[in-house]
């Protein structure tokens, strides 16, 4: 079996609702979507629900080779970007190609990916995450009540700009998830908005009222001194890693005891990269938590990790033209038996989105920048900002 073609399809769309955090508190719903396809000479195609502008540059490294050697192909791509580094669009392209290769490998095996990866059963614990700073209190309550209705007993709130509002809203999360169990797991996420000392002061205020399971990105992603200081100064665990690239980025945090919950996902250079980081974490007796992704497809990987804690579930309506074979039941993501990642594309909807994107192009989305005041002082959302809308 040989790889004969690599292709992509991309589109713009509006998600079902906005998502927002301390850096983009008004939220955004203008999204880009796409698929990467890897075709073989035996008519089997692997697909990943993401793409990257550098995919065409890396595709020649795969053409003509056996797709079943996924780890070796991943290593070839990593070696190819050695000089510039596994960063940005190169990392995005390797992630897309690697995920498509794993999907293809499981399809060749005629089994779901979780079985190919060695999981005993296809499920992993879920936690609710609205990416919710842009939601009203009523919308926040509705989201967590809906997740509680499916047995989810853990939730994460976006915080960092307004302590009074954060405390009020975390109480809402706790109240709704308490419908599942009296003491739900509560997490907060400040998305690197705080300095370490700001984080410690803020987290201690939260801990006067709430038992926090973890605090996410309470300092900059690479600041092992600051993250360690936070971890040693509060009761909650420090979770971080969603914006890191691969094992080389995580090792300084792990070796310097700066991370208590290691976060991995699609962006950890695909499935192969995520597995490497998870196994490294296991060697230090650290749990991992899977980041959210469209279709919850990375739950296949989470199910195969003995040190996986729980996976973030957002449900913002990002799967506008496709479906993945999984659902949430009794607080777990339950994976089906469809081969590979279990992705089914609605060709009619995809074609319509592609036409809409081509015929009515929108201005490129602005960079997702860090909010002003970060690391220095909190800048709550002003009424003027609300009137102007997202920027």
C-alpha positions in Angstrom: 0.0 0.0 0.0 1.3 3.5 -0.9 0.2 7.1 -0.5 -0.8 8.6 -3.8 -2.3 11.9 -3.0 -2.6 14.6 -0.3 -5.3 17.2 -0.6 -7.2 19.8 1.4 -10.6 21.5 1.5 -11.2 24.7 3.5 -14.1 27.0 4.4 -15.2 29.8 6.7 -18.3 29.6 8.9 -20.1 30.9 11.9 -20.2 28.7 14.9 -23.5 28.2 16.7 -22.4 30.5 19.5 -19.5 32.8 20.4 -16.6 31.6 22.6 -14.4 34.0 24.6 -11.9 34.2 27.5 -9.9 36.9 29.3 -8.0 37.9 26.2 -11.2 38.0 23.9 -13.9 38.6 26.5 -16.5 39.7 23.9 -16.0 36.4 22.1 -15.9 35.4 18.4 -17.8 33.1 16.1 -16.0 33.7 12.9 -14.3 30.4 12.3 -12.2 28.6 9.7 -12.7 24.9 9.0 -11.2 22.4 6.8 -10.1 18.8 6.1 -6.8 17.2 5.1 -7.1 14.0 3.0 -4.5 11.3 2.5 -5.4 8.9 -0.3 -3.8 5.5 -1.0 -3.5 3.3 -4.1 -6.0 0.8 -2.5 -8.8 3.3 -2.3 -8.7 4.0 1.4 -8.5 7.6 2.5 -7.5 9.1 5.8 -9.0 12.4 7.0 -8.3 15.0 9.6 -10.8 17.7 10.5 -8.2 20.5 10.2 -5.6 21.8 7.8 -2.7 24.1 7.4 -1.1 26.3 4.7 2.1 24.3 4.9 0.5 20.9 4.1 1.3 21.1 0.3 5.0 21.7 1.2 5.1 18.6 3.4 3.0 16.3 1.2 5.9 15.2 -1.0 7.5 13.6 2.1 4.6 11.2 2.2 3.8 10.4 -1.5 4.8 6.9 -2.5 5.4 5.6 1.1 3.5 3.1 3.2 1.0 5.0 5.3 1.1 2.4 8.1 4.5 3.7 9.3 2.8 6.7 11.0 5.5 7.4 13.6 8.3 7.2 11.0 6.5 9.5 8.7 5.9 11.9 11.6 9.6 11.9 12.4 10.4 12.6 8.7 8.2 15.7 8.8 9.7 16.9 12.1 13.2 16.5 10.6 12.2 18.5 7.6 11.3 21.6 9.6 14.4 21.3 11.8 15.9 24.7 10.9 12.8 26.8 11.4 11.4 24.7 14.2 8.2 22.8 14.8 6.2 26.1 15.1 3.2 27.9 13.7 2.0 26.7 10.3 4.6 24.0 10.1 3.3 22.5 13.4 -0.3 22.9 12.2 0.5 21.0 8.9 2.3 18.2 10.7 -0.6 17.9 13.1 -3.1 17.6 10.3 -1.1 15.1 8.3 -0.4 13.0 11.4 -4.0 12.8 12.5 -5.1 11.9 8.9 -2.4 9.1 8.9 -3.7 7.7 12.2 -7.2 7.8 10.8 -6.0 5.9 7.7 -4.1 3.3 9.7 -7.2 2.5 11.8 -9.3 2.3 8.6 -6.7 -0.1 7.1 -7.2 -2.2 10.3 -11.0 -2.0 9.9 -11.4 -0.8 13.4 -11.9 2.5 15.4 -8.8 4.4 16.2 -9.2 3.8 19.9 -8.7 0.1 19.3 -5.7 0.7 17.0 -4.1 2.8 19.8 -4.7 0.0 22.3 -7.6 1.2 24.5 -9.6 -1.4 26.3 -12.8 0.4 25.7 -13.8 3.5 23.7 -14.6 6.1 26.3 -13.0 8.8 28.5 -14.3 11.1 31.2 -15.5 14.5 30.0 -15.6 18.0 31.6 -17.7 20.9 30.5 -16.0 24.1 29.3 -18.1 26.8 27.7 -15.1 29.0 26.8 -17.7 31.2 28.4 -16.6 34.7 29.3 -18.8 36.1 26.5 -21.9 34.3 27.8 -24.5 36.0 29.9 -25.2 34.5 33.3 -28.4 33.0 31.9 -26.5 31.5 29.0 -23.8 30.2 31.3 -26.4 28.5 33.5 -28.1 26.9 30.5 -24.8 25.5 29.1 -23.8 23.8 32.4 -27.3 22.6 33.1 -27.4 21.0 29.7 -24.0 19.3 30.4 -25.2 18.2 33.8 -28.2 16.6 32.1 -25.8 14.3 30.4 -24.0 13.3 33.6 -21.0 15.7 33.4 -19.9 16.5 36.9 -16.9 18.7 36.2 -16.7 22.2 34.7 -14.2 25.0 33.9 -14.9 28.7 33.9 -13.0 31.4 32.1 -11.9 34.1 34.6 -9.4 36.9 35.1 -10.9 40.3 34.5 -13.6 40.9 37.2 -13.3 39.0 40.5 -16.8 39.8 41.6 -18.3 38.5 38.4 -16.0 35.5 38.4 -17.0 34.4 41.9 -20.7 34.9 41.0 -20.4 32.9 37.8 -18.4 30.0 39.3 -21.2 29.7 41.9 -23.6 29.2 39.0 -21.3 26.5 37.5 -21.1 24.7 40.9 -24.9 24.9 41.4 -25.7 23.4 38.0 -23.2 20.6 38.2 -24.3 19.8 41.7 -27.3 18.3 40.1 -25.0 15.4 39.2 -23.1 15.1 42.4 -22.9 17.3 45.6 -19.2 18.2 45.1 -18.5 18.7 41.4 -15.0 19.3 40.1 -14.4 23.0 39.5 -11.6 24.5 37.4 -10.8 28.0 36.4 -8.8 29.3 33.4 -7.2 32.7 33.1 -5.5 32.1 29.7 -2.1 33.5 30.7 -3.7 36.9 31.6 -2.2 37.0 35.1 1.4 37.4 36.3 2.3 34.7 38.9 1.8 37.0 41.9 -1.6 38.2 40.5 -2.5 34.6 40.0 -1.7 33.6 43.6 -3.7 36.5 45.0 -6.7 35.8 42.8 -6.7 32.0 43.2 -6.5 32.3 47.0 -9.7 34.4 46.8 -11.4 31.7 44.8 -10.2 29.1 47.3 -11.9 30.9 50.2 -15.2 29.8 48.7 -14.5 26.9 46.3 -12.5 23.7 46.2 -10.7 24.0 42.9 -9.4 20.9 41.0 -7.0 22.9 38.9 -6.2 26.4 37.7 -5.3 26.6 34.1 -2.5 28.8 32.5 -2.1 31.0 35.6 1.1 32.3 34.1 2.9 32.4 30.7 3.2 29.0 29.1 7.0 28.9 29.2 7.5 30.5 32.7 8.4 27.4 34.7 9.6 29.6 37.7 6.2 31.5 37.8 4.1 28.4 37.3 6.0 26.5 40.0 5.5 29.5 42.4 1.8 29.4 41.7 1.7 25.6 42.2 3.5 25.8 45.5 1.3 28.7 46.8 -2.2 27.4 46.2 -4.1 24.2 46.9 -5.3 23.6 43.4 -3.2 21.9 40.8 -1.6 23.9 38.0 -2.7 22.8 34.5 -0.9 24.0 31.4 0.3 23.0 28.0 -2.4 23.7 25.4 -0.2 26.3 23.6 3.0 24.2 23.6 4.2 22.3 20.6 5.9 19.0 21.6 7.8 17.1 24.2 10.8 19.5 24.1 8.5 22.3 25.3 7.0 20.3 28.1 10.2 18.9 29.6 11.3 22.1 31.3 7.9 22.4 33.0 7.9 18.8 34.1 11.5 18.8 35.3 11.1 22.0 37.2 7.8 20.8 38.9 5.9 23.7 37.3 2.9 21.6 36.0 0.6 19.3 37.9 -1.9 18.5 35.1 -0.3 18.2 31.6 -2.6 19.4 28.8 -2.3 17.9 25.4 -4.4 18.0 22.2 -4.4 18.3 18.4 -1.9 21.1 18.7 0.6 19.0 20.4 1.9 18.1 16.9 -0.9 15.7 16.2 -1.6 12.3 17.8 2.0 11.1 17.7 3.2 14.2 19.5 0.4 14.1 22.0 1.3 10.4 22.8 4.9 11.3 23.4 4.1 14.0 25.9 1.5 11.8 27.6 4.0 9.0 28.0 6.6 11.4 29.3 4.1 12.7 31.9 3.3 9.2 32.9 6.9 8.6 33.7 6.7 11.4 36.3 3.3 10.2 37.7 1.5 13.2 36.2 -2.0 13.1 34.8 -2.9 14.5 31.4 -6.0 16.3 30.3 -7.1 16.4 26.6 -7.9 19.7 25.1 -11.2 20.4 23.3 -11.4 19.8 19.5 -14.1 19.7 16.9 -16.1 16.5 17.1 -14.2 15.4 20.2 -12.1 13.2 18.0 -9.1 13.3 20.2 -11.1 11.2 22.7 -9.7 8.2 20.8 -6.3 9.1 22.1 -7.5 9.9 25.6 -9.2 6.5 25.8 -5.8 4.9 25.3 -3.9 6.8 27.9 -3.7 5.2 31.4 -2.9 8.6 32.9 -5.7 10.5 31.3 -7.9 12.5 33.7 -10.7 14.1 31.7 -11.3 15.8 28.3 -12.6 19.3 27.6 -16.0 19.4 25.9 -17.1 22.8 24.5 -20.1 22.0 22.1 -20.1 25.4 20.4 -21.5 24.1 17.1 -18.3 23.9 15.1 -19.2 20.7 13.2 -21.2 22.5 10.6 -20.8 20.0 7.8 -19.6 16.8 9.4 -20.3 14.3 12.2 -18.0 12.2 14.4 -19.2 8.8 15.8 -19.3 9.6 19.5 -21.6 11.0 22.1 -21.7 12.0 25.8 -23.4 9.6 28.2 -23.2 9.5 32.0 -20.4 12.0 32.0 -18.2 10.1 29.5 -17.4 10.6 25.8 -18.4 7.3 24.4 -16.8 6.4 21.1 -18.5 4.3 18.4 -17.1 1.4 16.3 -16.8 3.3 13.0 -13.4 2.8 11.4 -10.8 5.4 12.1 -11.9 8.6 13.8 -15.5 7.9 12.8 -15.8 11.1 10.7 -18.7 11.4 8.2 -18.7 14.5 5.9 -21.9 15.9 4.6 -20.7 16.6 1.0 -23.7 18.8 0.2 -23.1 21.1 3.2 -19.4 21.2 2.7 -19.7 22.2 -1.0 -22.2 24.9 0.0 -19.7 26.3 2.5 -16.9 26.2 0.0 -19.0 28.1 -2.5 -20.1 30.7 0.1 -16.4 31.2 1.1 -15.3 31.7 -2.5 -18.2 33.9 -3.6 -18.4 36.1 -0.5 -14.9 36.3 1.0 -14.6 38.0 4.3 -11.7 39.9 5.6 -9.1 37.7 7.4 -9.8 37.2 11.0 -7.6 39.4 13.2 -4.9 37.8 15.3 -6.0 36.5 18.6 -3.9 38.9 20.6 -3.3 39.1 24.3 -5.6 41.6 26.0 -4.1 44.9 27.2 -3.1 45.0 30.8 -2.1 41.3 30.9 0.4 40.6 33.6 0.1 44.1 34.9 -3.5 45.0 35.9 -7.0 43.7 35.0 -8.9 45.6 32.3 -12.6 44.7 32.6 -14.8 44.9 29.5 -16.1 48.5 29.1 -19.4 49.6 27.8 -17.7 51.2 24.8 -16.2 47.8 23.9 -19.6 46.2 24.2 -21.0 48.7 21.8 -18.2 48.3 19.3 -18.3 44.5 19.4 -15.4 42.0 19.0 -12.2 43.4 17.4 
